[in-house]
Amino acid sequence: MIFALAAGSLAACGQKGSGSSVSGSSGSAAGGEVKGSSGITIGLSIGNTTEERWNREIKMFEQYCSDNNITLKEQVANNDASKQISQCENLLNEGIDVLICQSLDAEGAAPIVESAHEAGVKVIAYDRFIMNSDLDYYVTFDSVKVGETEATFVVDAAPKGNYIWLKGAQEDNNALLVAEGQKNILQPYIDSGAITIVSEQWCKGWDPNEALKHTENALSKAGNDVQAVIASNDGTAGGAVQALAAQGLAGKVPICGQDADLAACQRIVEGTQTGTCYKPLQPLNTAACELAVAVAKGEDPKSGVESSLGEWQTLNNGQKDVDSFTVPVEAIDKNNMYDIIIKRDGFHTLEEVYKNVPKDQWPAQK
Ligand code: GAL
């Protein structure tokens, strides 16, 4: 175990260079650290590494800090919201110039902002809003748009019938916004009687097993008479597809997700998931890093972030209008999977996405 960790750190060090060093292992509860000599220290608190995206994003933070000679102190709370609070307090005690926080509990994270301010440190909420607090900045995607994109895939494919509606983690404000976006699309169909929601459930902690269980229950309640599933992210879509597959319905029942997780991209090209709402993580991450540096240096935050990455607006967190930087999202289905996910962004490789598809059906490489 000790040997494995040491080997991992050495490997990480080998990849970085440029005067910075990396220690610790990404994704561990203990967190990792990038050491830089610029004099800037960023504290990073990540709620969990259950979904594929957060692991990628931790690496992106490490890369940015390594490239720019910034010290990064990171902590991962392993889905434990109270642990996240104490980890942030530790980071503040160790001494950081700015805190980037991907919160587990939108309301429950407010004390983190309070403690940071007591220590004279500004807080940037990353991806997930921190509600009812004096939060300084927010860097995110438009989650209402995510929900609209998801539901559009499904209503286009199944404009009428019985729907299972799987929402995300209720304590994550993004889940509420995603559900709001889904509702924007679904409501006219519900009102006209074309669509009937036969089951509507939150999936605790965005857990795929919750989605599996809710879908199994809903299918048995409806005697398998279900024409579509609205899932809120790719992880929960995976759980639902497993339940559909057990009834021979995978590929027959349209279903959506978000994040362009590898497993979801595979399902899309294999025909068991209709589409995913892709959130380009690199621009989000770069924007957060650039903002953090501007804040740490006491420079104008708005001009610190490259404007091509997204746009500034204000979003209200229940207590104040927070300066928020929003990065656009994109709808991905099997028709644009190759062009956007594989070729343009290299988010996954052709080999990864098409792994289970016979080679003669792979897209021609352009
Ligand atoms: C949300 C996030 C999504 C998804 C989900 C599960 O807050 O916006 O991209 O990954 O969490 O972690």
Residues whose N, C-alpha, C, O or C-beta is under 5 A from the ligand:
A	BS01	GAL	E51 R128 D172 N174 W206 N233 D259
